[in-house]
Amino acid sequence: TKEMENITKTDRRIIRTKQSITKSFLELFSEKDLEQITINEIAERANVNRGTVYLHYSDKYDLLDKCIEDHINELISLCKKQEANPVSQGMVYNSKPVFDYIRDHFPFFSAMFSNQRASLFRDRLLHFISASLMDKMEGPDNGHVIDNELNAQFLASAFIGIVEWWIRHQMPHSTDFMADQVRKLFKKNQIYPNVMKRS
């Protein structure tokens, strides 16, 4: 119906507007500290009026929060798809989809890791990865040589460190290469026993 078509057009317009606002915000965020960014600057660069920005976000902190939330949720969704796949061997051990996602959304991740104020994103990412790993480390075949929580924190920090290096160096290697290197590093260090027994 015509009404449905109008709703779809409106939805697409809203999505495009929000994408434009987000893109402008991330460009500014990679150039300067969050405190120095104004809503006027974001609106001007996005080619919208400041009222439109406030229509979707309460302030720049809300905008940053929504950006982080959206990408973390996408990563969670990616990992759930892998968990549903019986052939899958876990998010870090089979990390190619994660590297692919980062490559496809490089401006966001680059801004998050290049800005010194982005500790909120890093903390959320660390929490998400370590929680994901904790689930896999539960079980009798772990051996409990290393505390599960410490092991998850160690592994998550190592993974984020590798991702950060890759991003800061403008993705010098392919996602296939990075995923394979991560798998080999963790296998070599024998810090992912549950996965290794299935490989």
Disulfide bonds with the S-S distance in Angstrom:
none
